[in-house]
Amino acid sequence: MSCINVTNEIGTLKKVMLHRPSDELLSLTPEALEELLFDDIPFLKVAQKEHDNFAKVLKNNGVEVLYLEDLVADVIKDNEIKIAFIDEYIREAELYSEEYQEKVKDYLMAIKNEKKLVLKTMEGFRKKDIALNSSSLSNLTEDENSILIKPMPNLYFTRDPFACVGNGVSINTMYSTTRKRETLYGEYVFKHHKDYKEKVPFYYDRHSLPSIEGGDILNLTNETVAVGLSQRTTAVAIDAFAKNIFENKNSIKNILVFEIPKKRAFMHLDTVFTQIDYDKFTIHPGILGPLNVYNIEKKAKGEIKISHFDTTLEKILGKYSTSKTVELIKCGGDDPVVSEREQWNDGSNTLCIAPGKIIVYSRNEVTNEILNKKGLKVIEIPDSELSRGRGGPRCMSMPFYREELK
């Protein structure tokens, strides 16, 4: 059995990776919100309680829950790998003072508990964390609370830094400077963890320049992957991603490219539609107008053909997804005000854990009522703090294993 198997969006979920929000959220300040891609400051204690409930719901439905911080902690039990990880972390932290670099490395090397070490790298560093003795200008002029290494508060959205595709993984290059370092963790897991190293093909390299993010990658079937051409995923990156997939041994023949508005409200493909059953998708009504869709198709002898579709979203999904006819269920129904509000709170960003069985945020009452009336099994989770990061249940989860569809 392959250690990674994600060939669809709705097959029974067997294994998933999360990150429990931790002290990285405590470095969010009103001044830093825009840079760190937040619109508000979550209350950490409540966010953790909500996230623990999310994990409990998954476990109660037979899903094995892995945590990113635990996987990386397992990897760095090897001292050589630990040193390499710390060196790379510091190198990518834009910490230019050699003295600061040495002090941060000493601090991290002194942490004996590997999980605490990993969590500290996610939390970041303030000047007061390290003891400095020099009379350098930077030391004399920077306040004790100055941020030396920025936190990674978006890490609880595990969908984005890498994406499992079929039996492989795309280690992504993130759009925002704030999130670029997040991909370090996935790289170390898949290159060095005993359960994954040398077992999982890579479809993208985090050191490539064009950005691509996991929220823009949806596995429709074992032959078709959908990718959003969005604010955060570029056409150049999609070309490279498709080429790498087609050059590896797998069953994928089509990369459907959906061009969506390049603005924060749409952000990723999975914020405007997600599959929830064989023949049903949740969608944001904002993408029902003219929509550019392309198909990058693998042909014989390694040739690639790109086609542009001039048809409806229903027909495209009906041709390439799991049902010949599909139903598009609007977030917020037909009320544009409700739709806009609930879309902002990720009403379209559902996590399907089995065909027709989905996890949603409880705050999106109108959308959830519509989904219930459609006969879907809707599991609501509280989200007063988690939703402040602008990501839903799908954003917060990275499936490692789903059952194949029958």
Kinemage of the C-alpha trace (Angstrom):
@kinemage 1
@onewidth
@group {chain A} dominant
@subgroup {mainchain}
@vectorlist {calphas} color= white
{ca met a 1} P 0.000 0.000 0.000
{ca ser a 2} L 1.348 3.417 -0.964
{ca cys a 3} L 2.058 5.759 1.949
{ca ile a 4} L 0.402 8.613 0.013
{ca asn a 5} L -2.823 8.061 -1.910
{ca val a 6} L -5.021 11.023 -2.806
{ca thr a 7} L -6.667 10.526 -6.195
{ca asn a 8} L -9.978 12.248 -5.421
{ca glu a 9} L -11.671 14.780 -3.112
{ca ile a 10} L -14.501 12.679 -1.678
{ca gly a 11} L -13.283 9.129 -1.032
{ca thr a 12} L -13.341 8.027 2.605
{ca leu a 13} L -10.570 9.910 4.365
{ca lys a 14} L -8.219 7.554 6.218
{ca lys a 15} L -5.230 9.721 7.150
{ca val a 16} L -4.792 13.483 7.391
{ca met a 17} L -2.144 15.941 8.566
{ca leu a 18} L -2.940 18.979 10.730
{ca his a 19} L -1.009 21.614 12.650
{ca arg a 20} L -2.404 22.643 16.023
{ca pro a 21} L -2.166 26.451 16.283
{ca ser a 22} L 0.460 27.400 18.815
{ca asp a 23} L 2.452 30.391 20.094
{ca glu a 24} L 3.093 31.667 16.573
{ca leu a 25} L -0.335 33.341 16.899
{ca leu a 26} L 0.863 35.292 19.935
{ca ser a 27} L 3.178 37.398 17.792
{ca leu a 28} L 0.274 38.814 15.796
{ca thr a 29} L -0.124 42.527 16.467
{ca pro a 30} L -2.428 45.071 14.800
{ca glu a 31} L 0.568 46.549 12.954
{ca ala a 32} L 1.710 43.167 11.636
{ca leu a 33} L -1.687 41.805 10.534
{ca glu a 34} L -1.502 42.787 6.875
{ca glu a 35} L 2.052 41.500 6.448
{ca leu a 36} L 1.189 38.205 8.153
{ca leu a 37} L -2.016 37.784 6.075
{ca phe a 38} L -4.489 38.049 8.951
{ca asp a 39} L -7.463 40.388 9.282
{ca asp a 40} L -7.811 39.986 13.036
{ca ile a 41} L -6.029 38.463 16.019
{ca pro a 42} L -7.359 35.039 17.076
{ca phe a 43} L -7.644 34.202 20.782
{ca leu a 44} L -5.131 31.344 20.921
{ca lys a 45} L -6.691 29.415 23.805
{ca val a 46} L -10.070 29.271 22.047
{ca ala a 47} L -8.497 28.603 18.633
{ca gln a 48} L -6.708 25.580 20.119
{ca lys a 49} L -9.932 24.338 21.695
{ca glu a 50} L -11.722 24.660 18.352
{ca his a 51} L -8.868 22.944 16.537
{ca asp a 52} L -8.816 20.091 19.070
{ca asn a 53} L -12.528 19.640 18.433
{ca phe a 54} L -11.851 19.515 14.673
{ca ala a 55} L -9.277 16.760 15.255
{ca lys a 56} L -11.691 14.908 17.556
{ca val a 57} L -14.422 14.976 14.899
{ca leu a 58} L -11.969 13.508 12.392
{ca lys a 59} L -10.857 10.764 14.794
{ca asn a 60} L -14.468 9.948 15.706
{ca asn a 61} L -15.076 9.365 12.006
{ca gly a 62} L -12.232 6.879 11.685
{ca val a 63} L -9.549 9.257 10.388
{ca glu a 64} L -5.965 8.882 11.603
{ca val a 65} L -4.697 12.359 12.508
{ca leu a 66} L -1.022 13.229 12.089
{ca tyr a 67} L 0.508 16.511 13.202
{ca leu a 68} L 3.116 18.390 11.184
{ca glu a 69} L 5.072 19.297 14.315
{ca asp a 70} L 5.260 15.625 15.368
{ca leu a 71} L 6.435 14.450 11.935
{ca val a 72} L 9.231 17.031 11.840
{ca ala a 73} L 10.166 16.228 15.450
{ca asp a 74} L 10.571 12.560 14.452
{ca val a 75} L 12.891 13.588 11.610
{ca ile a 76} L 15.236 15.768 13.687
{ca lys a 77} L 15.898 13.064 16.255
{ca asp a 78} L 18.799 12.374 13.917
{ca asn a 79} L 21.390 14.925 15.049
{ca glu a 80} L 22.872 15.502 11.595
{ca ile a 81} L 19.440 16.211 10.149
{ca lys a 82} L 18.649 18.431 13.134
{ca ile a 83} L 21.745 20.555 12.504
{ca ala a 84} L 20.970 20.794 8.786
{ca phe a 85} L 17.357 21.761 9.559
{ca ile a 86} L 18.410 24.515 11.988
{ca asp a 87} L 21.033 25.848 9.579
{ca glu a 88} L 18.521 26.019 6.744
{ca tyr a 89} L 15.889 27.586 9.012
{ca ile a 90} L 18.323 30.350 10.021
{ca arg a 91} L 19.508 30.854 6.442
{ca glu a 92} L 15.950 31.430 5.241
{ca ala a 93} L 15.008 33.672 8.181
{ca glu a 94} L 16.799 36.721 6.739
{ca leu a 95} L 18.782 37.026 9.933
{ca tyr a 96} L 21.836 38.853 8.624
{ca ser a 97} L 23.861 39.438 11.797
{ca glu a 98} L 26.361 36.609 12.306
{ca glu a 99} L 26.096 37.072 16.057
{ca tyr a 100} L 22.296 36.735 15.919
{ca gln a 101} L 22.641 33.638 13.747
{ca glu a 102} L 25.017 31.995 16.206
{ca lys a 103} L 22.846 32.865 19.215
{ca val a 104} L 19.680 31.521 17.578
{ca lys a 105} L 21.474 28.314 16.632
{ca asp a 106} L 22.807 27.903 20.194
{ca tyr a 107} L 19.293 28.492 21.548
{ca leu a 108} L 17.724 25.876 19.281
{ca met a 109} L 20.483 23.310 19.761
{ca ala a 110} L 20.014 23.603 23.528
{ca ile a 111} L 16.357 22.530 23.286
{ca lys a 112} L 16.403 18.813 24.032
{ca asn a 113} L 12.745 18.124 23.248
{ca glu a 114} L 12.450 17.926 19.457
{ca lys a 115} L 8.794 18.953 19.345
{ca lys a 116} L 9.488 22.053 21.447
{ca leu a 117} L 12.323 22.907 19.076
{ca val a 118} L 10.024 22.637 16.046
{ca leu a 119} L 7.326 24.744 17.722
{ca lys a 120} L 9.903 27.409 18.596
{ca thr a 121} L 10.972 27.665 14.951
{ca met a 122} L 7.312 28.204 14.041
{ca glu a 123} L 6.855 30.785 16.802
{ca gly a 124} L 9.832 32.889 15.712
{ca phe a 125} L 12.258 34.913 17.804
{ca arg a 126} L 12.259 38.238 19.557
{ca lys a 127} L 15.511 39.904 20.539
{ca lys a 128} L 14.865 39.229 24.217
{ca asp a 129} L 14.925 35.458 23.501
{ca ile a 130} L 18.681 35.458 23.013
{ca ala a 131} L 21.481 36.863 25.175
{ca leu a 132} L 23.597 39.341 23.235
{ca asn a 133} L 26.923 40.732 24.416
{ca ser a 134} L 28.108 42.808 21.486
{ca ser a 135} L 28.161 46.567 21.126
{ca ser a 136} L 27.037 46.402 17.510
{ca leu a 137} L 24.785 49.139 16.181
{ca ser a 138} L 21.921 46.698 15.600
{ca asn a 139} L 22.168 45.441 19.177
{ca leu a 140} L 22.274 48.960 20.591
{ca thr a 141} L 19.423 50.361 18.507
{ca glu a 142} L 16.900 47.488 18.428
{ca asp a 143} L 14.308 47.193 21.149
{ca glu a 144} L 14.232 44.032 23.308
{ca asn a 145} L 10.869 43.142 21.773
{ca ser a 146} L 12.068 43.568 18.196
{ca ile a 147} L 11.188 40.615 15.967
{ca leu a 148} L 14.372 38.885 14.815
{ca ile a 149} L 12.690 35.952 13.077
{ca lys a 150} L 9.081 36.367 12.033
{ca pro a 151} L 6.428 33.893 13.198
{ca met a 152} L 4.500 31.577 10.861
{ca pro a 153} L 0.882 32.084 12.003
{ca asn a 154} L -0.642 30.648 8.803
{ca leu a 155} L 0.768 27.173 9.435
{ca tyr a 156} L -2.513 25.780 10.754
{ca phe a 157} L -3.670 25.977 7.141
{ca thr a 158} L -1.720 22.854 6.214
{ca arg a 159} L -3.315 22.611 2.772
{ca asp a 160} L -1.030 25.197 1.179
{ca pro a 161} L 2.716 24.536 1.771
{ca phe a 162} L 2.528 21.181 0.030
{ca ala a 163} L -0.131 19.126 -1.720
{ca cys a 164} L -0.560 15.377 -2.029
{ca val a 165} L -1.434 14.432 -5.597
{ca gly a 166} L -2.074 10.778 -6.381
{ca asn a 167} L 0.885 8.956 -4.844
{ca gly a 168} L 3.174 12.004 -5.007
{ca val a 169} L 3.600 15.421 -3.448
{ca ser a 170} L 4.085 18.985 -4.634
{ca ile a 171} L 6.384 20.894 -2.250
{ca asn a 172} L 5.167 24.346 -3.093
{ca thr a 173} L 6.650 27.787 -3.538
{ca met a 174} L 4.427 30.203 -1.650
{ca tyr a 175} L 3.152 33.471 -3.098
{ca ser a 176} L 3.803 35.598 -0.027
{ca thr a 177} L 7.195 36.138 1.575
{ca thr a 178} L 5.449 35.603 4.921
{ca arg a 179} L 4.642 31.980 4.036
{ca lys a 180} L 7.678 30.917 2.003
{ca arg a 181} L 9.509 29.360 4.981
{ca glu a 182} L 6.536 27.120 5.837
{ca thr a 183} L 7.487 24.704 3.080
{ca leu a 184} L 10.724 23.791 4.864
{ca tyr a 185} L 8.789 21.466 7.170
{ca gly a 186} L 7.174 19.496 4.376
{ca glu a 187} L 10.477 19.133 2.567
{ca tyr a 188} L 12.131 17.611 5.639
{ca val a 189} L 9.201 15.262 6.255
{ca phe a 190} L 9.159 13.861 2.728
{ca lys a 191} L 12.929 13.751 2.278
{ca his a 192} L 13.865 12.342 5.670
{ca his a 193} L 10.951 10.753 7.567
{ca lys a 194} L 11.234 6.966 7.608
{ca asp a 195} L 7.625 6.563 6.448
{ca tyr a 196} L 8.025 8.759 3.360
{ca lys a 197} L 11.643 9.194 2.255
{ca glu a 198} L 12.408 7.723 -1.172
{ca lys a 199} L 8.800 6.513 -1.410
{ca val a 200} L 7.044 9.638 -2.665
{ca pro a 201} L 7.751 11.356 -6.021
{ca phe a 202} L 8.060 15.166 -5.957
{ca tyr a 203} L 5.979 17.128 -8.483
{ca tyr a 204} L 7.271 20.581 -7.534
{ca asp a 205} L 10.331 22.021 -5.797
{ca arg a 206} L 9.972 24.674 -3.093
{ca his a 207} L 13.070 26.428 -4.422
{ca ser a 208} L 11.463 27.096 -7.807
{ca leu a 209} L 10.579 30.737 -8.326
{ca pro a 210} L 6.988 30.747 -9.675
{ca ser a 211} L 4.431 30.324 -6.892
{ca ile a 212} L 1.909 27.506 -6.562
{ca glu a 213} L -0.153 26.755 -3.445
{ca gly a 214} L -2.031 23.684 -2.246
{ca gly a 215} L -5.389 25.413 -1.934
{ca asp a 216} L -5.348 25.694 -5.724
{ca ile a 217} L -4.883 21.936 -6.252
{ca leu a 218} L -7.916 19.615 -6.272
{ca asn a 219} L -7.768 15.907 -7.135
{ca leu a 220} L -10.945 15.276 -9.140
{ca thr a 221} L -10.232 11.671 -10.219
{ca asn a 222} L -7.249 9.388 -10.624
{ca glu a 223} L -6.881 10.835 -14.151
{ca thr a 224} L -7.711 14.504 -13.591
{ca val a 225} L -6.327 17.211 -11.323
{ca ala a 226} L -7.853 20.697 -11.160
{ca val a 227} L -5.584 23.687 -10.512
{ca gly a 228} L -6.557 27.284 -9.890
{ca leu a 229} L -4.813 30.021 -11.849
{ca ser a 230} L -5.187 32.517 -9.046
{ca gln a 231} L -3.615 35.336 -7.096
{ca arg a 232} L -1.235 32.795 -5.566
{ca thr a 233} L -0.636 30.235 -8.329
{ca thr a 234} L 1.004 31.279 -11.600
{ca ala a 235} L 0.686 29.893 -15.112
{ca val a 236} L 4.444 29.224 -15.259
{ca ala a 237} L 4.224 27.143 -12.078
{ca ile a 238} L 1.262 25.164 -13.443
{ca asp a 239} L 3.223 24.402 -16.630
{ca ala a 240} L 6.115 23.012 -14.539
{ca phe a 241} L 3.767 21.132 -12.207
{ca ala a 242} L 1.975 19.476 -15.157
{ca lys a 243} L 5.235 18.564 -16.895
{ca asn a 244} L 6.605 16.946 -13.727
{ca ile a 245} L 3.415 14.960 -13.186
{ca phe a 246} L 3.290 13.715 -16.767
{ca glu a 247} L 6.940 12.644 -16.648
{ca asn a 248} L 6.315 10.435 -13.587
{ca lys a 249} L 4.608 7.069 -13.582
{ca asn a 250} L 0.991 7.721 -12.590
{ca ser a 251} L -2.500 7.640 -14.078
{ca ile a 252} L -2.973 11.414 -14.395
{ca lys a 253} L -3.815 12.512 -17.945
{ca asn a 254} L -5.456 15.911 -17.520
{ca ile a 255} L -4.657 19.093 -15.601
{ca leu a 256} L -7.754 21.322 -15.670
{ca val a 257} L -6.799 24.957 -15.109
{ca phe a 258} L -9.514 27.281 -13.747
{ca glu a 259} L -8.686 30.972 -13.999
{ca ile a 260} L -10.226 32.749 -11.006
{ca pro a 261} L -10.147 36.448 -10.011
{ca lys a 262} L -6.753 37.418 -8.640
{ca lys a 263} L -7.859 38.977 -5.359
{ca arg a 264} L -7.850 38.033 -1.696
{ca ala a 265} L -11.577 37.296 -1.455
{ca phe a 266} L -11.101 34.433 -3.951
{ca met a 267} L -7.529 33.551 -2.901
{ca his a 268} L -7.496 29.841 -3.897
{ca leu a 269} L -9.595 27.517 -6.023
{ca asp a 270} L -10.838 25.713 -2.900
{ca thr a 271} L -12.298 28.948 -1.541
{ca val a 272} L -14.631 29.162 -4.546
{ca phe a 273} L -15.529 25.523 -5.014
{ca thr a 274} L -15.051 22.140 -3.385
{ca gln a 275} L -16.436 18.712 -4.243
{ca ile a 276} L -18.759 17.251 -1.608
{ca asp a 277} L -20.302 14.183 -3.302
{ca tyr a 278} L -20.055 12.232 -6.521
{ca asp a 279} L -22.290 14.756 -8.283
{ca lys a 280} L -22.215 17.839 -6.041
{ca phe a 281} L -19.930 20.828 -5.575
{ca thr a 282} L -20.178 23.865 -3.323
{ca ile a 283} L -19.415 27.037 -5.241
{ca his a 284} L -19.131 30.770 -4.794
{ca pro a 285} L -21.651 32.397 -7.198
{ca gly a 286} L -18.924 34.866 -8.181
{ca ile a 287} L -17.337 32.277 -10.488
{ca leu a 288} L -20.521 31.422 -12.390
{ca gly a 289} L -19.967 34.186 -14.931
{ca pro a 290} L -17.524 33.919 -17.847
{ca leu a 291} L -14.752 31.577 -16.716
{ca asn a 292} L -11.564 30.694 -18.554
{ca val a 293} L -10.809 26.981 -18.256
{ca tyr a 294} L -7.927 25.176 -19.950
{ca asn a 295} L -6.987 21.523 -20.176
{ca ile a 296} L -3.335 20.499 -20.177
{ca glu a 297} L -3.513 17.010 -21.597
{ca lys a 298} L -0.921 14.258 -21.745
{ca lys a 299} L -0.810 12.754 -25.226
{ca ala a 300} L 1.103 9.855 -26.714
{ca lys a 301} L 4.915 9.939 -26.840
{ca gly a 302} L 5.123 12.513 -24.065
{ca glu a 303} L 3.456 15.280 -26.045
{ca ile a 304} L 1.335 17.899 -24.224
{ca lys a 305} L -1.773 19.525 -25.688
{ca ile a 306} L -3.451 22.615 -24.215
{ca ser a 307} L -7.111 23.320 -24.995
{ca his a 308} L -9.374 26.204 -24.032
{ca phe a 309} L -12.980 25.462 -23.073
{ca asp a 310} L -15.880 27.634 -24.141
{ca thr a 311} L -18.652 25.933 -22.188
{ca thr a 312} L -20.297 25.877 -18.768
{ca leu a 313} L -18.722 24.882 -15.484
{ca glu a 314} L -21.326 22.111 -15.084
{ca lys a 315} L -20.377 20.520 -18.409
{ca ile a 316} L -16.652 20.702 -17.683
{ca leu a 317} L -17.039 19.096 -14.261
{ca gly a 318} L -19.495 16.575 -15.648
{ca lys a 319} L -16.944 15.497 -18.233
{ca tyr a 320} L -13.906 15.299 -15.953
{ca ser a 321} L -15.192 14.557 -12.425
{ca thr a 322} L -16.989 11.545 -10.939
{ca ser a 323} L -20.466 12.071 -12.424
{ca lys a 324} L -21.754 12.903 -15.908
{ca thr a 325} L -24.143 15.444 -14.440
{ca val a 326} L -23.241 17.666 -11.493
{ca glu a 327} L -25.096 20.049 -9.219
{ca leu a 328} L -23.460 23.314 -8.198
{ca ile a 329} L -24.675 24.430 -4.762
{ca lys a 330} L -24.252 28.154 -4.200
{ca cys a 331} L -22.650 29.410 -1.006
{ca gly a 332} L -25.332 31.540 0.642
{ca gly a 333} L -27.998 30.501 -1.865
{ca asp a 334} L -29.415 33.214 -4.121
{ca asp a 335} L -28.964 36.100 -1.695
{ca pro a 336} L -25.865 38.049 -2.811
{ca val a 337} L -25.334 39.653 0.609
{ca val a 338} L -25.461 36.309 2.431
{ca ser a 339} L -23.293 34.743 -0.249
{ca glu a 340} L -20.604 37.385 0.066
{ca arg a 341} L -20.623 37.233 3.861
{ca glu a 342} L -20.534 33.442 4.115
{ca gln a 343} L -17.951 33.178 1.365
{ca trp a 344} L -15.733 35.465 3.470
{ca asn a 345} L -16.124 32.927 6.267
{ca asp a 346} L -15.295 29.994 3.965
{ca gly a 347} L -18.793 28.665 3.379
{ca ser a 348} L -17.523 26.995 0.183
{ca asn a 349} L -14.402 25.570 1.833
{ca thr a 350} L -15.659 22.202 3.048
{ca leu a 351} L -13.722 19.064 3.956
{ca cys a 352} L -15.331 15.933 2.547
{ca ile a 353} L -14.499 12.878 4.679
{ca ala a 354} L -16.670 10.405 2.732
{ca pro a 355} L -19.046 10.788 -0.226
{ca gly a 356} L -21.761 13.223 0.869
{ca lys a 357} L -20.267 13.640 4.360
{ca ile a 358} L -18.648 17.010 4.987
{ca ile a 359} L -17.143 19.115 7.762
{ca val a 360} L -18.118 22.797 7.706
{ca tyr a 361} L -17.863 25.895 9.883
{ca ser a 362} L -20.972 26.334 12.031
{ca arg a 363} L -21.179 30.103 11.423
{ca asn a 364} L -22.304 29.664 7.797
{ca glu a 365} L -25.893 28.917 8.741
{ca val a 366} L -27.591 29.627 5.424
{ca thr a 367} L -25.173 27.545 3.368
{ca asn a 368} L -25.240 24.705 5.899
{ca glu a 369} L -29.049 24.626 5.868
{ca ile a 370} L -29.005 24.388 2.067
{ca leu a 371} L -26.499 21.518 2.218
{ca asn a 372} L -28.651 19.694 4.783
{ca lys a 373} L -31.731 20.049 2.577
{ca lys a 374} L -29.754 18.519 -0.296
{ca gly a 375} L -29.442 15.354 1.789
{ca leu a 376} L -25.784 15.741 2.690
{ca lys a 377} L -24.403 14.679 6.067
{ca val a 378} L -23.198 18.012 7.458
{ca ile a 379} L -20.893 18.055 10.488
{ca glu a 380} L -20.581 21.554 11.927
{ca ile a 381} L -17.565 22.638 13.956
{ca pro a 382} L -17.212 25.858 16.017
{ca asp a 383} L -14.929 28.430 14.409
{ca ser a 384} L -15.171 31.814 16.092
{ca glu a 385} L -11.349 32.068 16.271
{ca leu a 386} L -10.122 29.654 13.592
{ca ser a 387} L -12.032 31.501 10.877
{ca arg a 388} L -10.185 34.748 11.618
{ca gly a 389} L -7.300 33.388 9.553
{ca arg a 390} L -9.530 33.235 6.437
{ca gly a 391} L -9.467 29.505 5.832
{ca gly a 392} L -11.995 26.709 6.309
{ca pro a 393} L -11.886 22.979 7.157
{ca arg a 394} L -10.308 22.060 3.812
{ca cys a 395} L -7.642 24.727 4.267
{ca met a 396} L -6.807 23.321 7.725
{ca ser a 397} L -6.218 19.750 6.524
{ca met a 398} L -3.850 17.902 4.224
{ca pro a 399} L -5.111 14.406 3.324
{ca phe a 400} L -2.412 11.763 3.100
{ca tyr a 401} L -4.703 8.851 2.263
{ca arg a 402} L -8.167 8.549 0.788
{ca glu a 403} L -9.937 5.430 -0.368
{ca glu a 404} L -10.315 4.988 -4.110
{ca leu a 405} L -13.764 5.655 -5.534
{ca lys a 406} L -15.837 2.675 -6.608
